Amino acid sequence: MPIRPRSLPRSSRSGILRHWTLWAWFVAALVICLGGVSFWKSGRWLVHEDAFDKVRWGVVLAGESRDCERSDAAIRLFHEGKLDTLIISACRVFKTRYNSEFMVDYFVQQGVPRDRVFEFRQDAYSTIEEARLLVRQFRLQNLDTVVIVTTTFHTARTRRIFRKLAAGYPVVLLASADYGVYDPSAFWSNRESLKLWFDEWAKTFFTVFELAKAKPETGKAEYQGLTPDIWSTRSPAEFPAPAVSTSSDTPGAPAGARMDTADGKSESVLATGSASSPADSGRESPRQALAGTGDGKTDAKSVLDSAVASKSDSVKARKDSIRAHKDSVKAKAAEEKTALALKEMDKKSGADAKSFGEKSLEGKTAAKDTLARKSLPRAPKKPAASTAKAEPKDVKKTGTSAKDASKASDKKMEKTRTKKKE
């Protein structure tokens, strides 16, 4: 039996390499599995909703889609009794026009009383800027708990922003509004949902770095940014109507409580300087009143009340002018409708007259023809036929007379008789 050479022992280096290769494959498989599960759950991680029974204040964040899912969710919570008062955070949609100008009408149409819906007009370009303005306004009004109503995929990031900036005062709760396009369990099912998922996660990562260096808000708003002034001592029946036209504020400037002036222009009561109405040129503006107080004890609420009271006449005049304009428009429409009806009647009567004229003309022509026929001379009557026998046409006139012809015929008859006898 041959002797085989003894195999050399493997080096420790090859064993170490084989060992780390197995671990690398294991780590790669684990990362793939965790990545798949994370990707599947990432749609739900963007959603967060707090449970609550009843809160007085509810804020509808700006930036909802054209389906108004946030407004519908806030209205539903109001009818369920979970929210008592709604605040619309409105942004500019065209020059100096805010979307709250028509959103308030929609809320009222859905059964929310007008004195329970208020506007917060702002010019923020991001959720963080909007949250800063709202937190300052909440602290100015000493609100303890506020419910933020926003879209489903926007709730988690909004909760992180508000809680960092508010720092516990006021307490911020989140209520989600379902958006039919976005499905948290299957966000990859359609293109729009996948785009919202990617965009929201990109904003979330950016917000984490932005909030890391951001400090909580400690100040209060410098002006009353809600329209109308709901914290005054007046009753709800005395609330001023919402402004029909907004002021021409500089872009980027925060919008305050707006009142209409006598010349038809709108004015920011506390956010701008002096009033633009000629009637109020001699009065002191609210900002001047605040600046002129040396002791600093002037209350912003009382200043706003005085400003609103001074503008009540101009607001009433504006309402009257709007009502007169509407009446004139209605009267003009009625006149146009009447003129159109008269025109149609004239056309119809003209057509009837034309047809009647044609018929009468035909009748006149027929009568004229009849008279013409009657006036024509009649042809003479033919004479009566004579009783005498007419001469036969085939008789040729010869030189013999009629007597000779009769004699000849008699002779001929006699000849025939004689032949018969024989």
C-alpha positions as a printed NumPy array, in Angstrom:
array([[   0.   ,    0.   ,    0.   ],
       [   1.539,    3.243,   -1.107],
       [   2.341,    5.842,    1.432],
       [   0.557,    9.139,    0.764],
       [   2.177,   12.396,    1.699],
       [   0.756,   14.117,    4.666],
       [  -1.393,   17.165,    3.841],
       [  -0.137,   20.475,    5.136],
       [  -2.387,   22.363,    7.615],
       [  -4.244,   25.357,    6.26 ],
       [  -2.957,   28.752,    7.123],
       [  -4.811,   30.825,    9.639],
       [  -5.056,   33.699,    7.142],
       [  -7.375,   31.806,    4.742],
       [  -9.654,   30.892,    7.651],
       [  -9.957,   34.515,    8.706],
       [ -10.82 ,   35.552,    5.14 ],
       [ -13.494,   32.874,    4.89 ],
       [ -14.877,   33.948,    8.273],
       [ -15.25 ,   37.642,    7.296],
       [ -16.773,   36.766,    3.961],
       [ -19.6  ,   34.93 ,    5.684],
       [ -20.162,   37.858,    8.003],
       [ -20.235,   40.274,    5.073],
       [ -22.887,   38.21 ,    3.3  ],
       [ -24.895,   38.073,    6.49 ],
       [ -24.699,   41.839,    7.008],
       [ -25.675,   42.479,    3.367],
       [ -28.716,   40.203,    3.672],
       [ -29.702,   41.888,    6.948],
       [ -29.411,   45.366,    5.405],
       [ -31.537,   44.323,    2.43 ],
       [ -34.227,   42.883,    4.697],
       [ -34.269,   45.902,    7.006],
       [ -34.27 ,   48.26 ,    4.023],
       [ -37.237,   46.483,    2.482],
       [ -39.206,   46.586,    5.732],
       [ -38.277,   50.241,    6.271],
       [ -39.341,   51.143,    2.767],
       [ -42.645,   49.348,    3.302],
       [ -43.272,   51.073,    6.653],
       [ -41.907,   54.502,    5.65 ],
       [ -45.271,   55.62 ,    4.301],
       [ -46.875,   55.17 ,    7.725],
       [ -43.992,   56.844,    9.567],
       [ -45.026,   60.134,    7.98 ],
       [ -48.441,   59.974,    9.687],
       [ -49.078,   60.903,   13.324],
       [ -52.412,   61.761,   14.944],
       [ -53.202,   62.634,   18.568],
       [ -56.376,   61.568,   20.357],
       [ -58.442,   64.278,   22.068],
       [ -61.997,   64.752,   23.27 ],
       [ -62.656,   68.476,   22.891],
       [ -60.406,   71.458,   22.306],
       [ -61.516,   75.026,   21.844],
       [ -59.106,   76.119,   19.105],
       [ -58.414,   74.373,   15.817],
       [ -56.057,   75.702,   13.128],
       [ -56.249,   74.716,    9.464],
       [ -52.744,   74.983,    8.064],
       [ -52.19 ,   76.638,    4.7  ],
       [ -51.12 ,   74.693,    1.648],
       [ -53.975,   72.244,    1.172],
       [ -54.839,   70.872,   -2.247],
       [ -57.74 ,   71.957,   -4.422],
       [ -59.854,   69.16 ,   -2.863],
       [ -59.862,   71.085,    0.478],
       [ -59.189,   67.966,    2.527],
       [ -57.945,   69.96 ,    5.543],
       [ -60.98 ,   72.232,    5.579],
       [ -63.342,   69.251,    5.305],
       [ -61.582,   67.515,    8.215],
       [ -61.822,   70.653,   10.379],
       [ -65.526,   71.061,    9.549],
       [ -66.134,   67.409,   10.431],
       [ -64.378,   67.824,   13.804],
       [ -66.435,   70.973,   14.45 ],
       [ -69.721,   69.174,   13.79 ],
       [ -68.589,   66.267,   15.986],
       [ -68.102,   68.721,   18.853],
       [ -64.335,   68.219,   19.146],
       [ -63.474,   71.76 ,   18.027],
       [ -65.247,   74.925,   19.098],
       [ -63.56 ,   77.629,   16.984],
       [ -61.674,   77.354,   13.692],
       [ -58.786,   79.523,   12.515],
       [ -57.776,   79.506,    8.844],
       [ -54.082,   80.065,    8.274],
       [ -54.23 ,   81.829,    4.91 ],
       [ -51.483,   82.631,    2.437],
       [ -51.491,   84.973,   -0.534],
       [ -52.661,   83.409,   -3.78 ],
       [ -52.606,   86.503,   -5.999],
       [ -50.849,   89.792,   -5.22 ],
       [ -52.716,   90.97 ,   -2.116],
       [ -55.564,   88.459,   -2.252],
       [ -55.703,   85.642,    0.313],
       [ -57.383,   82.276,   -0.092],
       [ -59.254,   82.766,    3.185],
       [ -61.48 ,   85.308,    1.458],
       [ -63.413,   82.495,   -0.219],
       [ -62.629,   79.73 ,    2.285],
       [ -64.671,   81.544,    4.943],
       [ -67.685,   81.423,    2.65 ],
       [ -67.173,   77.677,    2.184],
       [ -67.059,   77.123,    5.951],
       [ -70.266,   79.092,    6.441],
       [ -71.978,   77.119,    3.65 ],
       [ -71.025,   73.89 ,    5.441],
       [ -72.854,   74.966,    8.591],
       [ -70.101,   76.624,   10.656],
       [ -71.314,   79.902,   12.22 ],
       [ -69.586,   82.999,   10.915],
       [ -68.484,   84.088,   14.396],
       [ -66.645,   80.763,   14.838],
       [ -64.402,   81.112,   11.766],
       [ -61.421,   83.477,   11.745],
       [ -58.552,   84.246,    9.401],
       [ -54.827,   84.361,   10.127],
       [ -53.207,   85.98 ,    7.116],
       [ -49.484,   85.337,    6.755],
       [ -46.809,   85.315,    4.081],
       [ -44.677,   82.376,    5.226],
       [ -42.81 ,   80.343,    2.639],
       [ -42.362,   77.178,    4.736],
       [ -44.023,   75.268,    7.544],
       [ -41.369,   76.434,   10.021],
       [ -42.024,   80.119,    9.288],
       [ -45.76 ,   79.552,    9.538],
       [ -45.304,   77.728,   12.856],
       [ -43.254,   80.606,   14.28 ],
       [ -45.958,   83.142,   13.422],
       [ -48.719,   80.932,   14.82 ],
       [ -46.893,   80.164,   18.084],
       [ -46.327,   83.892,   18.673],
       [ -50.02 ,   84.543,   18.018],
       [ -51.057,   81.712,   20.374],
       [ -48.943,   83.189,   23.161],
       [ -50.319,   86.667,   22.534],
       [ -53.823,   85.277,   23.15 ],
       [ -52.739,   82.978,   26.025],
       [ -54.03 ,   79.794,   24.389],
       [ -53.288,   76.639,   26.344],
       [ -54.146,   73.885,   23.814],
       [ -54.404,   74.034,   20.044],
       [ -55.241,   71.347,   17.451],
       [ -53.401,   71.616,   14.132],
       [ -55.364,   70.138,   11.208],
       [ -53.209,   69.152,    8.249],
       [ -52.898,   66.472,    5.575],
       [ -52.051,   62.883,    6.52 ],
       [ -48.486,   62.739,    5.168],
       [ -47.719,   66.17 ,    6.688],
       [ -48.65 ,   65.407,   10.313],
       [ -45.402,   63.873,   11.65 ],
       [ -43.159,   66.681,   10.395],
       [ -45.659,   69.342,   11.545],
       [ -45.8  ,   67.825,   15.029],
       [ -41.997,   67.84 ,   15.274],
       [ -41.813,   71.505,   14.195],
       [ -44.569,   72.87 ,   16.447],
       [ -43.442,   71.005,   19.544],
       [ -39.861,   72.192,   19.112],
       [ -40.86 ,   75.839,   18.615],
       [ -43.657,   75.912,   21.227],
       [ -41.563,   74.117,   23.874],
       [ -44.673,   72.951,   25.734],
       [ -46.667,   76.208,   25.638],
       [ -49.185,   75.972,   24.175],
       [ -49.793,   72.243,   23.941],
       [ -49.999,   71.304,   20.248],
       [ -52.066,   68.32 ,   19.075],
       [ -52.307,   66.977,   15.529],
       [ -55.408,   65.914,   13.592],
       [ -54.897,   64.318,   10.18 ],
       [ -56.997,   64.907,    7.089],
       [ -57.223,   61.964,    4.706],
       [ -55.943,   62.663,    1.221],
       [ -57.291,   60.212,   -1.342],
       [ -54.211,   60.343,   -3.539],
       [ -51.799,   59.275,   -0.782],
       [ -52.075,   55.758,    0.674],
       [ -49.682,   55.238,    3.627],
       [ -49.832,   51.439,    3.278],
       [ -49.184,   51.404,   -0.48 ],
       [ -47.67 ,   54.765,   -1.387],
       [ -45.955,   53.167,   -4.401],
       [ -49.301,   52.323,   -5.994],
       [ -49.514,   55.525,   -8.062],
       [ -47.176,   58.201,   -9.324],
       [ -48.632,   61.109,   -7.347],
       [ -48.492,   59.199,   -4.061],
       [ -44.879,   58.175,   -4.656],
       [ -43.969,   61.766,   -5.489],
       [ -45.566,   63.013,   -2.248],
       [ -43.704,   60.339,   -0.278],
       [ -40.335,   61.295,   -1.756],
       [ -40.95 ,   65.031,   -1.347],
       [ -42.087,   64.708,    2.272],
       [ -39.115,   62.547,    3.269],
       [ -36.725,   65.036,    1.648],
       [ -38.356,   67.852,    3.628],
       [ -38.216,   65.749,    6.794],
       [ -34.442,   65.224,    6.524],
       [ -33.934,   68.926,    5.828],
       [ -36.179,   69.858,    8.775],
       [ -34.148,   67.684,   11.158],
       [ -30.982,   69.654,   10.382],
       [ -32.858,   72.966,   10.447],
       [ -34.482,   72.286,   13.836],
       [ -31.155,   71.154,   15.307],
       [ -29.924,   74.749,   15.312],
       [ -33.329,   76.41 ,   15.809],
       [ -34.288,   77.837,   19.188],
       [ -37.771,   77.671,   20.722],
       [ -39.958,   80.744,   20.333],
       [ -40.073,   82.933,   23.415],
       [ -41.758,   86.095,   22.14 ],
       [ -45.298,   87.12 ,   21.324],
       [ -46.864,   88.621,   18.243],
       [ -46.64 ,   92.4  ,   17.97 ],
       [ -50.06 ,   92.805,   16.409],
       [ -53.449,   91.18 ,   16.287],
       [ -53.209,   89.015,   13.189],
       [ -56.703,   87.538,   13.27 ],
       [ -59.646,   88.916,   11.325],
       [ -62.026,   89.799,   12.928],
       [ -60.843,   90.667,   16.422],
       [ -62.358,   87.828,   18.432],
       [ -60.752,   88.768,   21.736],
       [ -62.463,   92.114,   22.07 ],
       [ -65.23 ,   92.737,   24.573],
       [ -67.876,   93.06 ,   21.875],
       [ -70.593,   90.532,   21.292],
       [ -70.482,   88.26 ,   18.221],
       [ -73.259,   90.298,   16.586],
       [ -70.967,   93.352,   16.572],
       [ -68.089,   91.634,   14.78 ],
       [ -67.014,   93.534,   11.645],
       [ -67.625,   91.827,    8.346],
       [ -64.591,   90.304,    6.587],
       [ -62.748,   92.692,    4.306],
       [ -63.927,   92.579,    0.708],
       [ -60.65 ,   93.882,   -0.679],
       [ -57.289,   93.616,    1.034],
       [ -54.679,   96.275,    1.459],
       [ -51.739,   96.783,   -0.855],
       [ -49.147,   95.83 ,    1.722],
       [ -45.579,   95.274,    0.709],
       [ -44.855,   91.657,   -0.217],
       [ -43.476,   89.679,    2.663],
       [ -44.954,   91.903,    5.344],
       [ -47.261,   90.13 ,    7.822],
       [ -50.917,   90.943,    7.431],
       [ -52.808,   92.3  ,   10.391],
       [ -56.481,   92.883,   11.076],
       [ -57.843,   94.609,    7.963],
       [ -60.632,   97.142,    7.78 ],
       [ -62.136,   98.828,    4.711],
       [ -61.72 ,  102.57 ,    4.387],
       [ -64.194,  105.06 ,    2.991],
       [ -62.446,  105.285,   -0.398],
       [ -62.918,  101.564,   -1.014],
       [ -59.359,  100.536,   -0.113],
       [ -58.52 ,   98.069,    2.624],
       [ -56.117,   98.893,    5.405],
       [ -54.123,   96.854,    7.905],
       [ -55.071,   98.268,   11.283],
       [ -52.008,   97.331,   13.287],
       [ -49.572,   95.927,   10.729],
       [ -49.317,   99.17 ,    8.732],
       [ -48.726,  102.756,    9.722],
       [ -51.28 ,  105.527,    9.575],
       [ -54.718,  105.201,    7.986],
       [ -55.072,  106.074,    4.318],
       [ -58.592,  107.476,    4.616],
       [ -58.877,  111.242,    4.24 ],
       [ -61.491,  111.333,    6.99 ],
       [ -58.994,  109.853,    9.441],
       [ -56.028,  112.021,    8.473],
       [ -56.257,  113.947,   11.709],
       [ -56.551,  110.881,   13.9  ],
       [ -53.703,  109.029,   15.488],
       [ -52.974,  105.578,   14.077],
       [ -52.856,  102.56 ,   16.419],
       [ -49.111,  102.119,   15.884],
       [ -48.541,  105.804,   16.69 ],
       [ -50.695,  105.422,   19.786],
       [ -48.616,  102.449,   20.899],
       [ -45.362,  104.274,   20.165],
       [ -46.458,  107.466,   21.913],
       [ -47.219,  105.876,   25.276],
       [ -44.316,  106.518,   27.553],
       [ -45.353,  104.193,   30.348],
       [ -45.912,  101.242,   27.951],
       [ -49.192,  100.283,   29.642],
       [ -51.445,  100.83 ,   26.642],
       [ -53.295,   97.657,   25.867],
       [ -53.262,   96.495,   22.262],
       [ -56.813,   95.278,   22.667],
       [ -58.171,   98.689,   23.585],
       [ -56.232,  100.343,   20.767],
       [ -57.673,   97.889,   18.282],
       [ -61.177,   98.436,   19.638],
       [ -60.845,  102.175,   19.186],
       [ -59.509,  101.706,   15.661],
       [ -62.362,   99.385,   14.746],
       [ -64.907,  101.8  ,   16.221],
       [ -63.442,  104.671,   14.197],
       [ -63.758,  102.625,   11.04 ],
       [ -67.303,  101.401,   11.601],
       [ -68.812,  104.227,    9.544],
       [ -66.494,  103.562,    6.619],
       [ -67.239,   99.856,    6.783],
       [ -70.965,  100.583,    6.709],
       [ -70.512,  102.94 ,    3.754],
       [ -68.539,  100.273,    1.959],
       [ -71.284,   97.726,    2.568],
       [ -73.893,  100.148,    1.269],
       [ -71.847,  100.824,   -1.868],
       [ -71.42 ,   97.103,   -2.489],
       [ -75.152,   96.547,   -2.017],
       [ -75.947,   99.445,   -4.389],
       [ -73.542,   98.038,   -6.944],
       [ -75.188,   94.615,   -6.732],
       [ -78.626,   96.21 ,   -7.142],
       [ -77.445,   98.157,  -10.19 ],
       [ -76.002,   95.013,  -11.714],
       [ -79.286,   93.179,  -11.143],
       [ -81.277,   96.075,  -12.631],
       [ -79.003,   96.183,  -15.649],
       [ -79.392,   92.44 ,  -16.158],
       [ -83.179,   92.787,  -15.914],
       [ -83.132,   95.616,  -18.477],
       [ -81.037,   93.55 ,  -20.868],
       [ -83.394,   90.625,  -20.457],
       [ -86.417,   92.846,  -21.13 ],
       [ -84.762,   94.391,  -24.181],
       [ -83.944,   90.942,  -25.515],
       [ -87.544,   89.818,  -25.001],
       [ -88.854,   92.919,  -26.791],
       [ -86.463,   92.321,  -29.643],
       [ -87.678,   88.765,  -30.001],
       [ -91.284,   89.987,  -29.95 ],
       [ -90.469,   92.587,  -32.621],
       [ -88.882,   89.932,  -34.801],
       [ -91.895,   87.673,  -34.399],
       [ -94.394,   90.459,  -35.069],
       [ -92.377,   91.563,  -38.116],
       [ -92.435,   88.043,  -39.522],
       [ -96.195,   87.788,  -38.91 ],
       [ -96.789,   91.171,  -40.576],
       [ -94.693,   90.133,  -43.549],
       [ -96.617,   86.907,  -44.03 ],
       [ -99.909,   88.787,  -43.612],
       [ -98.803,   91.359,  -46.212],
       [ -97.848,   88.615,  -48.649],
       [-101.247,   86.966,  -48.185],
       [-103.094,   90.262,  -48.65 ],
       [-101.023,   91.011,  -51.736],
       [-101.917,   87.626,  -53.207],
       [-105.592,   88.297,  -52.472],
       [-105.393,   91.708,  -54.09 ],
       [-103.713,   90.217,  -57.169],
       [-106.376,   87.528,  -57.457],
       [-109.164,   90.111,  -57.16 ],
       [-107.454,   92.267,  -59.732],
       [-107.228,   89.345,  -62.169],
       [-110.912,   88.565,  -61.62 ],
       [-111.91 ,   92.153,  -62.362],
       [-109.705,   92.18 ,  -65.431],
       [-111.341,   89.022,  -66.717],
       [-114.772,   90.511,  -66.109],
       [-113.913,   93.713,  -67.99 ],
       [-112.751,   91.886,  -71.159],
       [-115.269,   92.036,  -74.199],
       [-117.238,   88.856,  -74.696],
       [-117.098,   86.906,  -77.984],
       [-120.293,   87.046,  -80.129],
       [-122.585,   84.056,  -80.007],
       [-122.659,   81.691,  -82.969],
       [-125.879,   81.847,  -85.145],
       [-128.336,   78.987,  -84.831],
       [-127.992,   76.186,  -87.352],
       [-130.526,   76.448,  -90.3  ],
       [-133.193,   73.765,  -90.685],
       [-132.664,   73.508,  -94.442],
       [-130.687,   70.603,  -95.695],
       [-127.243,   71.483,  -96.641],
       [-126.051,   70.47 ,  -99.959],
       [-123.834,   67.41 ,  -99.918],
       [-120.238,   68.286, -100.393],
       [-119.62 ,   65.517, -102.854],
       [-122.248,   66.843, -105.332],
       [-120.438,   68.476, -108.169],
       [-122.115,   71.468, -109.66 ],
       [-122.649,   70.961, -113.351],
       [-124.371,   72.933, -115.993],
       [-127.65 ,   70.88 , -115.711],
       [-130.449,   72.138, -113.578],
       [-132.219,   70.3  , -110.855],
       [-135.257,   69.498, -112.99 ],
       [-133.114,   67.69 , -115.504],
       [-131.454,   65.749, -112.802],
       [-134.833,   64.533, -111.474],
       [-135.948,   63.448, -114.897],
       [-132.792,   61.471, -115.363],
       [-133.307,   59.7  , -112.114],
       [-136.89 ,   58.846, -112.994],
       [-135.76 ,   57.308, -116.244],
       [-133.205,   55.255, -114.508],
       [-135.794,   53.914, -112.097],
       [-138.139,   52.935, -114.962],
       [-135.347,   51.035, -116.671],
       [-134.694,   48.996, -113.594],
       [-138.391,   48.149, -113.252],
       [-138.64 ,   46.942, -116.787],
       [-135.614,   44.718, -116.361],
       [-137.187,   43.136, -113.332],
       [-140.424,   42.395, -115.15 ],
       [-138.59 ,   40.738, -117.974]])
